[in-house]
Every structure is written in C-alpha cells, then in structure tokens.
Amino acid sequence: MSPHAALPLWLQVLVAVLVLLGAGLALLGSLGLLRLRTFFERVHAPSIIATMGCWCIVHATVLYFSFTDGQLALHAILIAVFVAITVPVSTIFLMRAALFRARQTGKRVPRSLSAPPGSRKKSA
C-alpha cells in the first residue's frame, strides 16, 4: 500500500492544487523574465511571482509531510524563510547595481522616489 492512499481525499486535493498553483506561478514568472523588455521590468517577474509560486509549493510540502510524519515539517518552513529573506535582498542589490551602471553610462533612468524633487544638492 502506498503512503498516498492513507491521506484523506481533501488533503490530496489541497496538496495537488497548491503544487499546480505554485508551478503555474513559477512558469508565469519565467515567462515574464522572457517577455518583458528592460532589466528593471524583467527583475520583478521572477522575484515576486516566482516567490509566490515557491510559497505555494512550500505550503503543499508542509501539509503533506506534516500529515504523513505526524509532526510539523520544519525543513520546508526553513526553505520558505530563506527564500523570503534572500530573494528581496538580492533583487534590491541587482537593481541598485543596474541603476548605478546605467547612471554611469549616461542612460536615462527613472528618477528617485525616495526624495522630493530639488531636495538633493547637485554635485560639483
């Protein structure tokens, strides 16, 4: 008898829906990476949408292994925590590096939203 047969039908359906939703979101993030034009547009698709897909798959993993093992599956929760911490930080650093490089080469870049216009001193 397989371990899947011992799972209730509602749990099997919920895990399957979460895995399919996560895979669909990860695919959507990958398509956004391919289809969008500029780096600043492309960086959002995998960082935001694919992270949500990862969270759906992690939720399915937690449900499945918590039910089959009879205890909370901490390994899957740790994966979600590390993804939630590292993806936004690496995205910010990548965007800042690209913005710095674009400004150094003289390309047009979006103006800063962190300070009101005219509040910064012009460099000499």
C-alpha positions as CSV (number, residue, x, y, z in Angstrom):
1,M,0.0,0.0,0.0
2,S,1.4,3.4,-1.0
3,P,1.7,6.2,1.6
4,H,-0.6,8.4,-0.6
5,A,-3.5,6.0,-0.1
6,A,-3.5,6.8,3.6
7,L,-4.0,10.5,3.0
8,P,-7.6,11.8,3.1
9,L,-9.0,12.9,-0.2
10,W,-9.4,16.5,0.8
11,L,-5.7,16.7,1.7
12,Q,-4.6,15.1,-1.6
13,V,-6.7,17.6,-3.5
14,L,-5.4,20.6,-1.5
15,V,-1.8,19.5,-1.9
16,A,-2.3,18.9,-5.7
17,V,-4.0,22.4,-6.1
18,L,-1.2,24.1,-4.2
19,V,1.5,22.3,-6.2
20,L,-0.2,23.1,-9.5
21,L,-0.7,26.8,-8.5
22,G,2.9,27.1,-7.4
23,A,4.1,25.5,-10.7
24,G,1.9,27.9,-12.7
25,L,3.1,30.9,-10.8
26,A,6.7,29.9,-11.3
27,L,6.0,29.4,-15.0
28,L,4.4,32.8,-15.1
29,G,7.5,34.4,-13.5
30,S,9.7,32.7,-16.0
31,L,7.6,33.9,-18.9
32,G,7.7,37.4,-17.5
33,L,11.5,37.2,-17.5
34,L,11.5,36.3,-21.2
35,R,8.8,38.7,-22.4
36,L,9.5,42.0,-20.6
37,R,11.8,44.4,-22.3
38,T,14.1,46.2,-19.8
39,F,16.1,44.8,-16.9
40,F,14.0,46.9,-14.4
41,E,10.8,45.3,-15.7
42,R,12.3,41.8,-16.0
43,V,13.6,41.7,-12.5
44,H,10.1,41.9,-10.9
45,A,8.6,38.9,-12.6
46,P,10.9,36.2,-11.2
47,S,11.4,37.9,-7.8
48,I,7.8,38.5,-6.9
49,I,5.7,36.0,-8.9
50,A,8.1,33.0,-8.7
51,T,8.5,33.6,-4.9
52,M,4.7,33.3,-4.5
53,G,4.9,30.0,-6.5
54,C,7.6,28.8,-4.2
55,W,5.5,29.6,-1.2
56,C,2.6,27.6,-2.6
57,I,4.8,24.6,-3.1
58,V,6.2,25.0,0.4
59,H,2.7,25.1,1.8
60,A,1.9,21.9,0.0
61,T,5.1,20.3,1.3
62,V,4.3,21.3,4.8
63,L,0.8,19.9,4.6
64,Y,1.9,16.6,3.1
65,F,4.9,15.9,5.3
66,S,3.2,17.2,8.5
67,F,0.3,14.8,7.9
68,T,2.4,11.8,6.8
69,D,5.0,12.1,9.6
70,G,2.6,13.2,12.3
71,Q,4.7,16.3,13.2
72,L,5.3,19.8,11.8
73,A,7.7,19.7,8.8
74,L,10.3,22.4,9.8
75,H,12.6,21.7,6.9
76,A,10.0,23.1,4.4
77,I,9.3,26.1,6.6
78,L,13.1,26.9,6.7
79,I,13.2,26.8,2.9
80,A,10.3,29.3,2.8
81,V,12.0,31.6,5.3
82,F,15.3,31.6,3.4
83,V,13.5,32.3,0.1
84,A,11.6,35.1,1.8
85,I,14.8,36.7,3.1
86,T,17.2,36.2,0.2
87,V,15.1,37.0,-2.9
88,P,14.1,40.6,-1.9
89,V,17.6,41.4,-0.7
90,S,19.3,40.0,-3.9
91,T,16.7,41.8,-6.1
92,I,17.4,45.1,-4.4
93,F,21.2,44.7,-4.8
94,L,20.8,43.7,-8.5
95,M,18.5,46.7,-9.2
96,R,20.9,49.1,-7.4
97,A,23.9,47.8,-9.4
98,A,22.0,48.1,-12.7
99,L,20.8,51.6,-11.8
100,F,24.4,52.7,-10.8
101,R,25.7,51.3,-14.1
102,A,23.0,53.0,-16.2
103,R,23.7,56.3,-14.5
104,Q,27.5,55.9,-15.1
105,T,26.9,55.3,-18.8
106,G,24.6,58.3,-19.1
107,K,21.4,56.3,-19.9
108,R,18.0,57.7,-18.9
109,V,16.9,56.1,-15.7
110,P,13.8,56.6,-13.6
111,R,14.2,59.4,-11.0
112,S,14.4,58.6,-7.4
113,L,11.2,58.4,-5.5
114,S,12.8,58.5,-2.1
115,A,13.5,62.2,-2.0
116,P,11.3,65.1,-3.3
117,P,12.5,66.9,-6.4
118,G,15.0,69.6,-5.6
119,S,15.9,68.4,-2.2
120,R,19.2,66.9,-3.2
121,K,22.3,69.1,-3.7
122,K,23.8,69.0,-7.2
123,S,27.3,67.6,-7.2
124,A,30.1,69.9,-8.4
